Amino acid sequence: MRAKMMKTLIGAIAALLLVGMVSMEAKSQLFSVGQKDVNLGIGFGSYYILGKTVIPPISVSLDYGFKDDIGPGVLSIGGYFGFTSSKYKMTYYLYNDNYGRKYTEIMAGARSTYHVEFIDNLDTYAGIILGLRIRTESNYGEWPSAYEPASDAGLFPGYGFFVGGKYYFQDNLAVFCELGYSIAYLNLGVTFKL
């Protein structure tokens, strides 16, 4: 239920930002056609983390400036790869052993983003991710046979949506913040312009 409310809230924020981006007058663009940005991020909060985080959500994405004749901004295409790992520990009072399950989530796909600059040195954008999500699971410890759960591992459709901003300190270096739904709800990181 919480995840559904979070998705709805983030979707509403993204829609409002996109409407604002289209209706406001934009400045000259920080992000341009032919530009390639590589984003390296670390995430906070995730629908896919169960129990204790072992490896926090990390992501790598690429934005390539593709088209600039759609409204005041620039459309980019690129790729996305996200990864996180968690561990769920179980202890039942009838058993003294600690046991549980380890989870790994991988999300990979295509990413498309619409960039508009409203403030100097700040590239604001909204976008979507479409691809695949892979979940692996493994048990650890000695599970009582009556309690061993069924597996949820497999290959699933993966998707995400986000709004964000990149603040450029130099021509080829920026920090970014993205709020959305992908491998994490909040991503912070650095961007390198190639």
C-alpha positions as CSV (number, residue, x, y, z in Angstrom):
1,M,0.0,0.0,0.0
2,R,2.9,2.4,0.9
3,A,4.6,1.7,-2.4
4,K,1.4,2.4,-4.3
5,M,0.9,5.8,-2.5
6,M,4.6,6.7,-3.2
7,K,4.2,5.9,-6.9
8,T,1.1,8.0,-7.1
9,L,2.8,10.9,-5.3
10,I,5.9,10.8,-7.4
11,G,3.8,10.5,-10.6
12,A,1.8,13.6,-9.6
13,I,5.0,15.6,-8.9
14,A,6.5,14.4,-12.2
15,A,3.3,15.5,-14.1
16,L,3.3,18.9,-12.5
17,L,7.0,19.5,-13.2
18,L,6.5,18.4,-16.9
19,V,3.5,20.8,-17.3
20,G,5.6,23.5,-15.7
21,M,8.5,22.8,-18.0
22,V,6.4,23.0,-21.1
23,S,4.5,26.1,-20.1
24,M,7.5,28.2,-18.9
25,E,9.9,30.1,-21.0
26,A,13.3,28.3,-21.0
27,K,16.7,29.8,-21.0
28,S,19.6,28.7,-23.3
29,Q,20.2,25.0,-22.8
30,L,22.9,23.5,-20.6
31,F,22.0,20.1,-22.2
32,S,22.2,20.1,-25.9
33,V,21.8,17.7,-28.9
34,G,24.9,15.5,-29.2
35,Q,25.8,15.8,-25.6
36,K,26.6,12.7,-23.6
37,D,26.3,12.6,-19.8
38,V,27.2,9.6,-17.7
39,N,25.5,9.6,-14.3
40,L,26.8,7.6,-11.3
41,G,24.4,7.5,-8.3
42,I,23.6,6.1,-4.9
43,G,20.0,5.6,-3.9
44,F,18.0,6.0,-0.7
45,G,14.8,4.1,0.0
46,S,13.7,1.3,-2.3
47,Y,10.6,-0.9,-2.8
48,Y,13.0,-3.7,-3.6
49,I,14.9,-3.8,-0.3
50,L,13.6,-6.4,2.1
51,G,15.1,-6.4,5.5
52,K,18.6,-5.1,6.0
53,T,20.5,-3.4,3.1
54,V,23.7,-5.2,2.2
55,I,24.6,-3.1,-0.9
56,P,22.6,0.2,-1.2
57,P,20.9,1.0,-4.5
58,I,23.6,2.1,-7.0
59,S,23.0,3.2,-10.6
60,V,24.7,4.1,-13.8
61,S,22.9,5.9,-16.6
62,L,23.6,7.6,-19.9
63,D,21.8,10.6,-21.4
64,Y,22.5,11.4,-25.1
65,G,21.0,14.6,-26.5
66,F,18.8,13.4,-29.3
67,K,16.2,16.1,-30.4
68,D,15.7,19.8,-29.6
69,D,12.7,20.8,-31.7
70,I,10.1,19.6,-29.2
71,G,9.1,22.6,-27.1
72,P,11.6,24.6,-25.2
73,G,13.8,21.7,-24.2
74,V,16.0,18.8,-25.4
75,L,15.0,15.2,-25.5
76,S,17.6,12.6,-24.6
77,I,17.8,8.8,-24.9
78,G,20.1,6.5,-23.2
79,G,20.5,3.5,-20.9
80,Y,20.1,2.7,-17.2
81,F,21.5,0.0,-14.9
82,G,20.7,-0.3,-11.2
83,F,21.6,-2.8,-8.5
84,T,20.8,-3.4,-4.8
85,S,21.2,-6.3,-2.4
86,S,19.5,-7.0,0.9
87,K,19.2,-9.7,3.6
88,Y,16.2,-10.7,5.6
89,K,17.0,-12.4,8.9
90,M,14.4,-14.7,10.5
91,T,14.5,-16.1,14.0
92,Y,11.7,-18.2,15.5
93,Y,11.6,-18.7,19.2
94,L,11.3,-22.5,18.7
95,Y,14.6,-22.6,16.9
96,N,18.0,-21.2,18.0
97,D,19.6,-20.9,14.6
98,N,19.5,-17.7,12.6
99,Y,18.4,-18.1,9.1
100,G,17.0,-16.0,6.3
101,R,17.1,-15.0,2.7
102,K,19.4,-12.9,0.6
103,Y,17.9,-10.8,-2.2
104,T,19.6,-9.1,-5.3
105,E,17.7,-6.8,-7.5
106,I,19.0,-5.7,-10.9
107,M,17.2,-3.3,-13.2
108,A,18.4,-2.5,-16.8
109,G,16.7,-0.7,-19.6
110,A,16.3,2.3,-21.9
111,R,16.0,5.8,-20.4
112,S,14.5,8.8,-22.0
113,T,14.6,12.3,-20.5
114,Y,13.3,15.8,-21.3
115,H,15.7,18.6,-20.2
116,V,14.8,22.3,-19.7
117,E,17.0,24.9,-18.0
118,F,15.1,27.5,-15.9
119,I,18.0,28.5,-13.6
120,D,21.6,29.2,-14.6
121,N,23.8,26.1,-14.3
122,L,20.8,23.9,-13.3
123,D,19.6,21.4,-15.9
124,T,16.1,20.2,-14.8
125,Y,14.5,17.2,-16.3
126,A,11.8,14.5,-16.1
127,G,11.9,11.0,-17.7
128,I,11.0,7.4,-17.9
129,I,12.8,4.0,-17.8
130,L,11.6,0.9,-19.6
131,G,13.4,-2.5,-19.4
132,L,13.8,-5.6,-17.3
133,R,14.2,-6.4,-13.6
134,I,16.0,-9.5,-12.4
135,R,15.6,-10.8,-8.8
136,T,17.7,-13.5,-7.4
137,E,17.2,-15.1,-4.0
138,S,19.2,-17.5,-1.8
139,N,18.6,-18.9,1.6
140,Y,21.2,-19.0,4.4
141,G,21.3,-20.9,7.7
142,E,19.2,-24.0,8.4
143,W,15.6,-23.4,7.6
144,P,12.9,-25.5,9.3
145,S,11.3,-27.4,6.4
146,A,7.9,-26.2,7.4
147,Y,8.9,-22.5,7.1
148,E,11.0,-22.4,4.0
149,P,9.2,-19.9,1.7
150,A,8.5,-20.1,-2.0
151,S,10.9,-18.2,-4.3
152,D,10.0,-14.9,-5.9
153,A,13.1,-14.9,-8.1
154,G,12.8,-14.3,-11.8
155,L,12.7,-11.9,-14.7
156,F,10.1,-9.2,-14.7
157,P,9.2,-6.1,-16.7
158,G,11.1,-3.1,-15.2
159,Y,10.0,0.5,-15.4
160,G,10.6,3.8,-13.7
161,F,9.8,7.5,-13.8
162,F,11.7,10.4,-12.2
163,V,12.2,14.1,-12.0
164,G,15.6,15.7,-11.3
165,G,18.2,18.3,-11.6
166,K,21.9,18.5,-12.4
167,Y,23.9,21.4,-11.1
168,Y,27.1,22.1,-13.2
169,F,30.1,23.2,-11.2
170,Q,32.3,23.0,-14.4
171,D,31.5,22.5,-18.0
172,N,32.0,18.8,-17.7
173,L,31.1,18.0,-14.1
174,A,27.8,18.2,-12.2
175,V,26.0,16.8,-9.2
176,F,22.5,15.5,-9.6
177,C,19.4,14.6,-7.5
178,E,16.5,12.5,-8.8
179,L,13.3,11.7,-7.1
180,G,11.2,8.9,-8.6
181,Y,10.5,5.2,-8.9
182,S,13.3,2.9,-10.2
183,I,15.9,1.0,-8.1
184,A,15.5,3.7,-5.5
185,Y,13.1,6.6,-4.6
186,L,15.9,9.2,-4.2
187,N,19.2,9.1,-6.2
188,L,22.2,11.4,-5.5
189,G,25.4,11.4,-7.5
190,V,27.8,12.9,-10.0
191,T,27.5,13.5,-13.7
192,F,30.4,13.6,-16.2
193,K,29.9,15.2,-19.6
194,L,31.8,13.3,-22.2
